[in-house]
Amino acid sequence: MNIFLWILIGLLSITLIFGWGFMLWITAEILSRVFNVIGFFWSVVTNLFTMRWNTGRKKINEYFYDLGLAKDQQASVMLRDFFNKIMLKNLSIKFGNPDDTLSYYFAVNYLIHKESVLDCGLNNFGLFWAKFINLFERSKGGHLHVAITMKMLQEEEVLIKHGYQANLKIDDYKAMIVDQFESGKFD
C-alpha cells in the first residue's frame, strides 16, 4: 500500500479515538506551516517596500505585536493543564480560553491573590512569572496592566456593537481594577 494511504488510515483511526478536534488540529498545523512562512515574508516585504519608511515600520511593529498576541492566546490553550497545575492555587481563574492570553490570566489571578482573603490566585511560582512579565511595557503601567485593560476594552466594544448599554456595576468594577494597577498595588 501507498505510504499516504497508511498515514490517512492512521489519522482516521486516531480521529475515531480522540474525535474530530484532533483532525481539525492536524489540518490547522499543516496549513499554518505551509502558509505562515509565505504570509510572514509577504507582510514584511509589502509593508517595508510599498509604504513610506515610517509608516511601514509602524505597520510591521503592529504585525509583530499581533503575532505575539496570537502566540500568547495559543499558549493559553496549549499550556492550560500544565499552568493550572503549577501556577495556581485551588480557587483561581483557570487558564485555557482561546480568546484570552496568558498575560490576562496572570493579571487576573495576581489581583485575586492580592485582594482575596481566601487562598486563591497565583502560587509563589506563578507570582514570580507574573512579576517577570510585568516588567515589559513599563511605560504603559506594566504588561499585565496592558493585558487586563485591553481585555476590558475588547469586551466593552463587543457589548456596544450588540447594542447593550453601559452597566454601571461593570464600569465601577473596571474602574476599580484600573485604579489598583495605577495605584501601584500590582508592583
N, C-alpha and C positions, 0 to 999 in steps of 0.2 A: 504494500500500500504506500501511497504517497505520504511524505512526512507532514504535509499540510493537513491532510485528512486526519492523521493521528492527533495533531495539535487541536484541530476542531473537535474531535471526539473527546479529547481530554478536557477542553474548555467547557463543552456542553455537560460533561459528567460533573465537573466542579460546580457548574451553574445549577444542576439538579440538586446538589447537596446544599450549597450556600444561598441559592436564589439568584434572581436576575440582577440584583445590585452588583454582584461580582462581575458579571458580563459587561454591565454599564461602566464599571470602574476600569476594566481591561481596555475597553474601546476608547474611553477618555484618555487613558495613559498612552496608548498607541498614537492616537490622533494628536495629542498635545506634543509628543516627542517629535512627530513629523513636522507639525506646523509651527511650533514655538520658535525654533531657530529662524525660520523664514520670517515670521512675524516680528521677531526681535530686530533683526537686521533691517527689515523694511521700515520699521518705526524710527530707528536711529538715523538711518540714511535719509529718509524723506524729511524728517524734522530738521536735520542739520543743513541739508543742501537745497531744500525748496523754500525755506523761510529765511528771514534775516537771522543773523548770528544770535542775537539776544533772545529773540522770540523762539528760535529753535532750541536753544539751551533750556529755556523755561519749560517748553513742551517736553523735552527729554527728561527734565527733573520730575515733572508731573507723571510721566510714563513710568519712571523708576519707582516713584512713590506708590503708584497704583500696583506695580508688580510686587513691591514689598507688602502692601496691604493684602493682596491676593495670597501670598505665601503665608502671611500671618493667619488668615482665615483657614487656609488649608491645614496649617499646623494645629489649629484649634480642634479640627476634626481628627486628624491623624494621631495626635498625641493625647486625646481626651482621656482614655482609660488610664494611661500611664501618669499623666499630670494629676488627674483626680485622686490617684493613689498617693503620689509622692509630694504634692504641693499643698493639699487642702486638708483641713480638719473636717470633722463629721458634718456639721451643718454649714454648708457653703454653697455658693452658686457653682455648679459643675461646668467644666469645660465641655465643648462639643458642638455648639450650634454653628452650622456652616456660615451663618451671616455675621457672626461675632469673631473678633480677633482674640488672640491670646492676651494682648495688651489690655483689652477691655475686661477680660476675666480677672487678670491680675489687679486692675484698678478697683473693680467692684469688691473683690474678696479682700483687698487691702483695707478698704473703707469698712467693710463688715468686721474685719479683725480689730480695727482701731475703735470702732464705735459701739460694738456689742459687748454686753456683759457675759454672753454665752461663749463657750469655747468653739468658735467658728471662724471661718475665713481662712487665711493662709497660715500654714505652719511655718516654722523657722526657715526651712529650705525655700519655701515659696516667698517669704518676706525678703530673703536675700535677693532672689531673682527680680522681684518687684522693684526693689530699690535700685538694682543694677539697670534695668531697662528704663527706669525713670530718669536716669542720667542723660538720656537722649532728648533732644528738643527742649533744652533748658530755657531757651529764650521764650518759649511758649508755656512755661509753667511745669515742664516735665512731660515725658512721653505718656505717662498714664493719665495725666490731666487732659492731654490732647485726645487720647483714645476714648475716654468716657464722655468728653464734651462732643466729639464727632458723632458718637452713637446717639446721644440725646438729640442732636440737631437732625440726624437722619430720621429718627423716629418721629420727630415733630413735623418734618417735611412730608412724610408719608401720611400722617394724620390730617394735615392741612389739605393735601391732594385729594383725600377722600371725603372732604367736607366736614370733618369733625372740628368743633370749636375748641379753643384752648381750655384745658381743665386746670382750674386754679390749684387744686391739690398737687397735680403733677408739676405745674410750674413752680410751686413752692418747693417741692422735693428737688427739682432740678437746680433751683437757686441755692438750696442748702448744700447740694453736692459741690457746685461750683465754688461756693464760699469756703467749704472745707479745704478744697485744693488751694484756693488763693490765699487762705489764711496760714498756709504752711503746715496744716495738720498732716499733710501727706509726706512730709520730709522725715 
